[in-house]
Amino acid sequence: MQLLWFYVAIVLAISDEVHSRLVWDYVRDFYIIFGGVVSSSLDSVMEAWIVHEALEALFHFIFVSCVFFSLKVGFLAALIHFLLDVSHSIAIRHMPWLPHRALHFVFESLFFIAVFGL
């Protein structure tokens, strides 16, 4: 139980990679069309982006909840990932893959240390 924070951060990183591969390698065409439908039905690009991030958070919620058999862990993982994605997308426009993964892992680890480690 003392390393739960580490396991959750690792699974969340795996979940993010699975999401990226799944979306861009297997359902890219559907995702692009779906994004167009969402974008055309909303009033701004910002709203469409928030919907995109929320759907990604939903994916992480389902993935992490299934791995740990815990809705609480899944919710917390999805929440911190959503908040990190939104905040770093606003503050930092483009990041290479490795610094992006490192940023997520560090802040998600610190969050889960605070939740499960203290």
N, C-alpha and C positions, 0 to 999 in steps of 0.2 A: 504494500500500500504506500510505502514511502517514495517509490519511484513512479507512482501513478501519473504525476505531472509530466514526467519524461515520456512515458508511453503514449499519453494523450497527444502531446506535441508531435511525436513521431507519426502517429496514425493520422493526425490532421495534415501533416506535410504530405503523407502518402495520398490522402484523400484529395488534396489539391492537385497533385500530379495526375491521379486517376481522372479527376474532373477535366483537366486540360486535355489529356489524351483522348478521353471519350468524346468530348465536344468537338475538338478540332480534327481528330483522325477518323471518327466513325459517323458522327451526326452533324457534320459541318453544314451541309446544305440545309437541313431542317432548321438548324440553329440560326442560320443567317435569315431564312424566311421568317422564322418565329420572331427574331429580333426586329425585322421590318414591320411585322404586324403589331408588335408591342409598341414600337416607336411611333407608328402612324395612329395608334389609338390613344396615345398620351399627348400632353400639351408641350412637353419640352424634352430635350435630349437628356437633361439631368434626371428627370423622372424615369426615363427608359434605362439609364445607367443604374439607378437605385433598384429598379425591378430586376435587372441583370444580377446585381450583387446579392439581392435577396434570394433569387432562385439558386445562385451558387451556394449561399448559406444553407438553404434548404437541402441541397445535395449533401453538404458536409454534416448537417444534422442527422440525416438518414444514415450515412456511411458510418460516422463515429458512434451513433446510438446502436447500430447493429454490431459493431466490433466489441463495444464494452457492455452491451445489454443494459444500457442506462440512458434514459431520456435526459436526465440532468446533465450528464457529461456531454451528450450530443448537443444539447441546447447551449451550454457554455462554450463548447468548441465553435459552433456556428456563430454565436454572438461575437466572440473575440476575433474570429476570422473576418466577419463582416465589418466590424469596427476598424480593424487594421487595413482592410482593402479600401474602405472609403477614405480613411484619413491619409494613407500614403498616396492614394490616387489624386487627392486634392493637393497635397504638399509636394509630391515628387511625381513629375509627369511620366518619365520613362526610367525604368531600372532594368539592368541586365538580369538574366535568370538567377545566377548565383547570389548576388546581393539581395535580390527580392526574396529568395528562399531563406537566406540568413536573417533578414529583417523579420520575416514572419516567425521563424523558429525561435529567435531570441525573445521577442515580445510575447508570443504565445507561451513559451516556457516560463517566463517571469509571471505571467497571469496565472498559469496553473500551479506554479510553486506557491503563489499567494493563496490560491483557493485550497489546494490539497496538501501542501507541504508545511503550512504553519499551524 
